Amino acid sequence: MIFDKRYPDILKEIFGDKLVHQYCLMHLNKLIVSDFPKNTTIEHELLKYRLLNIFYNRENEIKFLEELLSEELNVINNKEKHQEWSKKAKKEFYQYRNELKLERRRKKENLPLNSLEKAKYNFNELMENIRTYDEKVQKRLWMINKHWLNLTLFYYLPGAPATNNPIESYYSKSLKTDNKKQFRTDKGIENQIKFTQMRRLNLLKKPQKSFLELFRLFTPFKF
């Protein structure tokens, strides 16, 4: 992942002080989502989307969740009704979220990015209430605060990408699944290099005899 602690040292070793390192916002969003349980409450879902809303415009989802949260007040005191309502509310939200995604796909649009001013405003608003959040959310906000420059460099450099989606897309389309798994280890990379060298030296020739022909040499039975 782009937030791996090894990346800055590796890139600095290669590029020195000429490096401008933009952290991937897509991976940041994945980290934010992982901070929350899958089976979450509407309140926590709303908080999650407020974090996702720092850099990307998730105002539609936030508005929908705020309306659900106001409805929840009517059933919060009845355990049975509240459980039934929660299931229904989550289902409605997931359907609404998918509709937004499908609409963007039909229009061939990406999730819109907020302006730098809007991103600062959304982040500062969350930081003002940081003490009211769970420990994981607090750590995530402090992490964003620490790496704010690396997360916002694309605002200052025209044409700079906010994510490494194009690179990952090429990586996923150009390599087979087995090869991608092998490249995750040093041994796998070494084996791939050796295999490529053998192929270039034409050492991977097809056998002159088939397996069936070789088998016949060692069996007394005739076919």
DAWOZI-V524429 format. One record per backbone hydrogen bond with DSSP energy under -1.0 kcal/mol. NH is the residue of the N-H (numbers start at 1). CO is the residue of the C=O. If there is no record, write none. Layout:
# DAWOZI-V524429
nh: {NH | NH}
co: {CO | CO}
This chain:
# DAWOZI-V524429
nh: {4 | 7 | 10 | 11 | 12 | 13 | 14 | 15 | 16 | 18 | 19 | 23 | 25 | 28 | 29 | 30 | 31 | 32 | 33 | 34 | 36 | 40 | 45 | 46 | 47 | 48 | 49 | 50 | 51 | 52 | 53 | 54 | 56 | 57 | 62 | 63 | 64 | 65 | 66 | 67 | 68 | 69 | 70 | 71 | 72 | 74 | 75 | 76 | 78 | 82 | 83 | 84 | 85 | 86 | 87 | 88 | 89 | 90 | 91 | 92 | 93 | 94 | 95 | 96 | 97 | 98 | 99 | 100 | 101 | 102 | 103 | 104 | 105 | 106 | 107 | 109 | 114 | 119 | 120 | 121 | 122 | 123 | 124 | 125 | 126 | 127 | 128 | 130 | 132 | 133 | 138 | 139 | 140 | 141 | 142 | 143 | 144 | 145 | 146 | 147 | 151 | 155 | 156 | 157 | 160 | 168 | 169 | 170 | 171 | 172 | 173 | 174 | 180 | 181 | 182 | 183 | 184 | 185 | 189 | 190 | 191 | 192 | 193 | 194 | 195 | 196 | 197 | 198 | 199 | 200 | 201 | 202 | 203 | 214 | 215 | 216 | 218}
co: {1 | 4 | 6 | 7 | 8 | 9 | 10 | 11 | 12 | 15 | 16 | 150 | 162 | 24 | 25 | 26 | 27 | 28 | 29 | 30 | 33 | 38 | 41 | 42 | 43 | 44 | 45 | 46 | 47 | 48 | 49 | 51 | 52 | 112 | 58 | 59 | 60 | 61 | 62 | 63 | 64 | 65 | 66 | 67 | 68 | 71 | 72 | 72 | 75 | 78 | 79 | 80 | 81 | 82 | 83 | 84 | 85 | 86 | 87 | 88 | 89 | 90 | 91 | 92 | 93 | 94 | 95 | 96 | 97 | 98 | 99 | 100 | 101 | 102 | 103 | 104 | 55 | 115 | 116 | 117 | 118 | 119 | 120 | 121 | 122 | 123 | 124 | 127 | 129 | 130 | 134 | 135 | 136 | 137 | 138 | 139 | 140 | 141 | 142 | 143 | 147 | 152 | 153 | 153 | 157 | 164 | 165 | 166 | 167 | 168 | 169 | 170 | 176 | 177 | 178 | 179 | 181 | 182 | 185 | 186 | 187 | 188 | 189 | 190 | 191 | 192 | 193 | 194 | 195 | 196 | 197 | 199 | 198 | 210 | 211 | 212 | 215}
